[in-house]
């Protein structure tokens, strides 16, 4: 009984508009305004990695209770677990930021802050600046000043 198919890359993800709209301001705006996507059975989400989109959609269905960070499970009430790790954190951050799922953005920021190191603090600061994440940028800048 899904009422929308999200398409990105090679993936087609069946979903319910109401679930997506409840979890994401992006989808809420997409489905509740006079945009053509509000009436279409298929919506192309072209700029997100297919696996990242699938992870975020699964997370939306979890009701916001599904994280696995560095192998430590937190708040697992549903099967919609989203794994945040060093390999996917930047893509996940960008996808969640685009889709306006702030709890995922926050978890990604937390992991990046936790992983700050002299070898990556400038890169993380640059990433934060490009993506408009003030909390992450401030943490990276403080790390640079403390590390001097």
Buried (B, 14 or more C-beta within 10 A) or exposed (E): EEEBBBBBEEBEBEBBBEBBBEBBEBBBBBBEEEEEBBEEEEBEBEEBBBBBBBBBBBBBBBBBBBBBBEEEEEEEEBEBBBBBEEEBBBBBBBBBBBBBBEBBBBBBBBBBBEEBEEEBBEEBBEBBBEBEBEBBBEBBBEBBEEEE
